[in-house]
Amino acid sequence: MKPVKVGICGLGTVGGGTFNVLSKNANDIARRAGREIIIAQVATRHPNPNVDTGDVAVTDNVMDVINNPEIDIVIELIGGYTIAKEVVLGAIANGKHVVTANKALIAVHGAEIFAAAEAKGVSVMYEAAVAGGIPIIKAIREGLAANRINWLAGIINGTGNFILTEMRDKGRDFADVLKEAQELGYAEADPTFDVEGIDAAHKLTILASIAYGIPLQFERCYTEGISKITQEDVEYADELGYRIKHLGISRRGENGIDLRVHPTMIPVARPIAKVDGVLNAVMVNGDAVGDTLYVGAGAGAGPTASAVVADVIDLARTMDAPATAAVNHLAFDTIEKTYVLPIEDVETAYYLRIQVQDKTGVLASVATILSERGINIEAIIQKEPKAEDDVAQIILLTHRIVERDMNAAILAIECLPSTVGEVTRIRVEQLD
C-alpha cells in the first residue's frame, strides 16, 4: 500500500513529541498501520530545539500544509480557537483527514467541524484531546460500545490533581503549591483554565457526548474551581474517610444528564481516590461491564504524542475504506438531544464546614434548619475554638439532596446570628 503522508501544524511540546515519535518508531508504526507513514511537511513559527527536522520541509505558514496536495492527514497541534479552527476546516475543505489534540476546539466548535468532515467524507480524530496518553475516547467509543453508559467521573486535569495531592500529603496551602506548579511547568502563568475547571469542562463535554450520543454542550457544563479549598477542608475530609479531588462528573438520570466540574469528596476506598500527582484517571460505569478505571499521564510531549500517533495509525489503516466504515465522530450514528440539568437540579450529598460562635444551642439550630428542608445528617464533627478566639467549627456530612434545597439551607444557616462568615460546601460522591 502506498505511504500515508502527514503534515504537522505546530511544533511545540506536543508537536515536537509527535514528530519524534513518528520518526523514532517509524518501523513499528508502519507494521501496525500496514503502510509507511511519512512526515511530508511541518508548519511552525518557532523551531523546537528538541526536534531535528532533517530533510522534512518546514514552513512558517500553516496554509502551505493545508494546501499541499501530497498530504493525506493534517495534524493540528496549535491550540486555541482561531488559527486552529481555520486549519481544521481548511484541511477538511481540501479533502484531508485531521488529527487534533485541541479539546477546546472540539468542545466548542466540534459540531460544525464534524458536520463539515461528514460532508466531505473525511474523519477528524481527537483521542489526544482528553486525558493525554489514556485512550479513553477509544475505550468509550469502541471498547464499551455494547454498554449503556450510566455515569463517568474523571480527574482530567493534572495541575489540579497535583495541587490537591500536595495540600494533602504535605500540609501546604493552595497558593504555595500553585506557585510551585507554575515553576515546574504544570500550570501556566495564568492558571485560570486549570484551577477553575475550564480545561476539565472542555474534556468532560467531549466525554459525555461520546458516552451518551448527545450534542457537545460546553456552555451548559457547570464549572467550579479549587482555589477556595483550604488545608482545613483537606484535613477534615481525611478524618471523615474521604479525599478531595477535582472531578468532571456526568451521570445519566431520569430527568436528564449531569454535566459538572467541581471539587468533590470521594471515599478513600475508591480506586480513583488514590490517583495522585499529575496523573489523570477516568471511571466509566456501563450497564454490562460495571465499573472500569483508566489511569495514566494526562499531558506532556510523550503521552499526548502517543495518542496523536495512534489516531494517525487508525486513519492509515482505514482511509481507503468507504466513509461509512468509519466510527462516527461522537460514537453514535444519530445524536439525541437530552436535557442537561442545571446545577440546582442535581442531587448529591454534601460536606459543610460552618464557623460559629461557641454558644449553647448553635448545633441544634443548624440541625433544625437542615431537618426542615428534609436534609439528613450522616456524620458530624465538632471542633472546639482555638485558644486565641471563640469561633468553633461544625463539620457535617449530609445524605443526598437536590442542590436547590441545600442552597436554601446554607442561606438560612448563614443568616443565623451565631454563624461567622460563609458556609463552606463541597459536594460528595460515592461513585457507585
N, C-alpha and C positions, 0 to 999 in steps of 0.2 A: 504494500500500500504506500502511496506517496506520502512524504513527510508532511506534518502539520506545521505551519509557520505562525508564530505568535509575535505580537508587538506589545511591549510593556510601556505603559504611561505612568511615569513616576518612579524614581529610583531612590526613594528614601529608605527608611528602616525596612518596611515590608517589601518594597520594590527590589531593593538590593538583596534581601533574603530570597526572594523568588528567583531572581536572576541566578544567584549562586546555587540554589537547589536544582534548578533546571540544568545548569551546567555540570555540577558535580555528580549528580545522579542520572545523567543522561542515558546511560546504558540500561539501568533498571527501569527507568521511566519508559523507554522505548519498548522493553519487553512486556511491560504491563499494558501499555497503550496499543500494542500491536503495530506500531509505526513510530518513526523518529519524530521528535518534537524539537523544532529549531527556533531559536530566538532570532527573528529576522531584523528587528529594529527596536530601539529604545528611545523614548522621549523624556528628557529631563532638563531642567534649568540649572541643576546643581549636581555636579559629579559626586559620586559616593566613593570615599576613599577605601571602602571595604569591598569594592567591586572592580574587577578587571574586565572591562567590556571587550577587550581584544579586538577582533575584526568585525564585531557587530556594529552596524550603522547606528549612530547616535545623532539625534536631532533635539533642538530646544523647542520645537513646535509640535504639539500633540496632533495637530491636523495632518501632519505628514504620515503619522501612523494610521490614523483613521482612513486616509485616502490611499494608502499603499495597497495596490491590487494584489500583491503577493501574500498579504497577511490574512489568515483564516480566523484567528482569535485575537481580540484586543483585551489586554489585561489592564483594568483601570485601578490604579493604586495611588491616586492623587488625594482623594478625600474631599470632604465638603460637599456643597450642593451645586455650585455654579459651573466651573470648568468641568468637573467630573460628570455632571449631567449632560453637558454638551458632548463630551467624549463618548459616553454610553449611547446616547440617542443617535449621534453621528455614525458610530460604528454599526449600530443596528440598521440605520438607513442604507448603509453600504453593504448590507447582507452579511455582516460579520457576527460571529458569536462573541459573547462578552463574559469575562470573569471579573468579579469585583470583590473587594473586602470592605466596601463602603456601606456600613449599617445605616448611617443617617440618610444616605441617598435612597436606599431600598425602603426604609421605614416611611419616609415622607413622600417619595415620588415613585415608589415601586409599581403602583397600579398603572401609571402612564407608561413606564418603561416596559412592563410585561406585555401590555397591550400592543405596543409597538413591535416588540420581539415576535409575538404570535402572528401579527400581520405579515411580517417578513419571513416567517418560518425559521427563525434562529432562536438560540437559547441564551438566557442570562443566568449564570451560575454565581452563587454568593455564599458558599459554605463558610468562607473566612470572615463573613460579616458578624458572626455570632460565636463567641467563646473561642476565638483563635484556633488552636490546634485540635480542639474537641470536635469530632464530626457529628455534631448534634443535629444539624439540619438533615443530613442524610439519614441519621438514626430515626428521626420522627417521620420524615417524608417517605422513606423506603423501608427501613428495618422494622418499624412499628405500624406499617400500613394496614395490617389486619385489625388493628385496635381502634376502638372509640376512645380517644384521649379524654380522661376525666379532669386532670389538672397537671400543671407543671410549675416548678419553682426553681429559681436559679440564682446562684452567686455569679453574676455575669459582668462584674466589673472588678478587676484585680486590685485597683487602687483602694477602693472602699474596703475590700476584704483585708488588705494589708493593714490599713489604719485600725480597723476594729480588732484585728489579731494582736497588734502591738499594744493597744489600750488594755486588752485583757491580760496578756502574758506578762507585760512589763509595767503595768500600772501607770501608763503615760496618758497625758491629755491629748485631745483631738488636735489642737493647733500645733503641738510639738511634733506629733507623728506626721501630720500633713507636711510640715516643713521638711522633714527627712524624706518623705515620699517624693517631694519635688527635687530634692538634691540627688536622689537615686534614679531619677528619670521615670518613676512610676506615675507621677502626677505632673500635669502641665503647670506653667506659671499661673494661668487662670484655671483653677481646678474645678470650676463650676460643673462642667459636664459629668465629671466623675463623682464628686462628693454629693451633688444634689440629685443624682439619679437619672439625668437626661440620657447619658450614654446607655445605661441599663434599660431605659424605657424604649430606646430605638430597638434594642435587641429583643426585648420582650414582645414588642409589637410584631416582629417578624416571626418569632417562635409561636405566638398564639395564632397567627394567620395560617401557618402550615399545620398546626395541631388540630384546628377545628374547621379549616376551609372557609375562613371568614375574610372580609376585606382588611387590608392594612389600615389601622386606625390609630396612628400615633397620637393624634390630637385628643383622643379620649383616654389615654393612659394616665392614671393618677400617679404623680411623682412627688416623692418626699425624700430629702437627703439625710445625711448622718451628722451634719455639723452641730446639731444640738444634743447629741449623745454625750453624756458625761461619764466620768470614771465611776461615779456612784452607781449609775444605772448598770454599768458593766458588772460591777461587784454584786449588786443585788440580784441581777439575773443569774449569776453563778450560784449564789446562795440558794436560789429557788430551783436550781437544776436545769437552767436554760443558758443558751448562748445567743448573743445578738448578732445577726447577720443582715447585711443589706441585700434584700431579696427582690427579684422580679417574680410576681405570682400571677398566674392566670388559672381560673377554675371555672368549669362549666356547671351551671346550675339550672334550676327550673325556670328562673326568671331572666336569665342572661348569663353573660360571661364577665368575670372579674378581670381587670387589666390594671395592675398596680405595682409600683415600685416604692418600697419604704423600708425603714429598719424593722426587723421582725425578730421576736424571741422565739426560738425553737428548742425543743428538748435536747439536752446534751447527748442523749442516746441515739438520736437520729444521725445517720452517717454523714449527711451534708453539714451537720454542726461541727464536724471535725476537719473540714476542709479549710485550711488556714493560709495565711500569707497572700501571695499574689495569684494563687490558683483560682480557677473557675470551676464551677460544678453545676450541673442541671439534673434535677429529679423529674422524671416523667412517669405518670401513672396511667396505664391503659387498662381497659376492662378485661382483656385476656391475659396480658403479661404481668399485671400488677405493678409494683414499683421498680423502676430502673434508675440507675445513677451513673452519670458520665462526668469524669473528673480529669482535669489536665490544665496545661498552660493556656491562659486566655489571651495572651498578647505576646509581642516580641517578634523578631525577624524570622527565626526558625519555625516556631509553632504556626504562625499565621501563613508563612510561605508554604508550609506543609498542606494547609487547607486549600490555598490558591492552586497549587500544582495538582492536587487531587482533582479539582474541578477541571483543569486543563486536560488531564488524562481521561476523565469521563467524557468530555467533549470529543477528544480524539478517537475514542472507541466508537462513538455513535453518530458522528457528524455526517456520515454518508447514508445513514438510515433515514427513512421518511420522518418528517417533523412530528407526525402523530405517535411515533415510537418513544419520544422523549417524555420524561416525567413532567407533569405540569409544574409551572413555576411555584405555585403555592400548594402543590401536592394533590389538589382536587380538580377534577375537570369542570365542576360547577362550584362557584363561590356563593355562599349563602350569607345574606345579611342577618346578623344576630345582634341583639341588643347588648351593648356594653354597659354594665351597671355603673352609675356614678358612685363615688366612694361612700356617700351617705347611705346607700342601699346595701353595701357589703356587710356580711355577717362574719365576725371573728371574735376571738377572745382578746382581753386587754391586760396589760400591765399598767398600773397607775402609781405614780410616786407623788405624794401630797405632803407639802410642808405646812405644818400647823403650829399654832401656839400651844404650848404644853399646858393644856387645861382639861379638867374633867368633862366628859361628855362629848368631846370632839369626834372620837371614833364612832360613837352612837349616831351622831348627826350625819356623818358620811354614809354609814350603813343604811340609814333611813332613806336618804336621797337615792341610793342605788336600788334599794328594795322597792321603792315607789315606782320605779321605771322597769321593774322586772329583771334587774341585773343581780345575779347571784355571785357571791364571793367564793372563790375556790381556795385561796391561800392568802395569808396576811402576815406581815412582819411590821413590828413597831420598833423604831429606833429612838432611844432617849436623846434629849438635846445634848449637844456638846457643851463643855464647861463654860465657854465664852458667850453662849446665847440661850434663849428659851424656846428655840424652834425645834420641834420634833419632826420625825419623818414617819409617814404611814405608807407602806408599800402593799399594794393589793394585786392579786391575780383574779380576774373575773372569768365566768363562763362566757360562751359565745352569745353575742348580742348584735343587733343591727347598729351600725355606726351612728345613725341619726339619734338613736336613744342614748348612746354613750355621750355624744356631743352635748345633749341636753343635761345629762347628769354632771358632766365636767363643769359646765357653765354654772350649775346650781352649787356645786362644791366650791368653786372659785368665789362665789358670792357670800359664802359663809364668813362671818366676822373673824373667825379663828384661822382661816386659810391665809397663808403667806405666799404671795406670788401666784404663778400659773401652775396648773397641774401638768406633770409630765406624763405623756401617754405613748406607749409602744404597743403595737399590735402583736398578738401571739398566735402562732400557727402550730398545730401538732404534725402537719404533713402526713396525714394518714387517711 
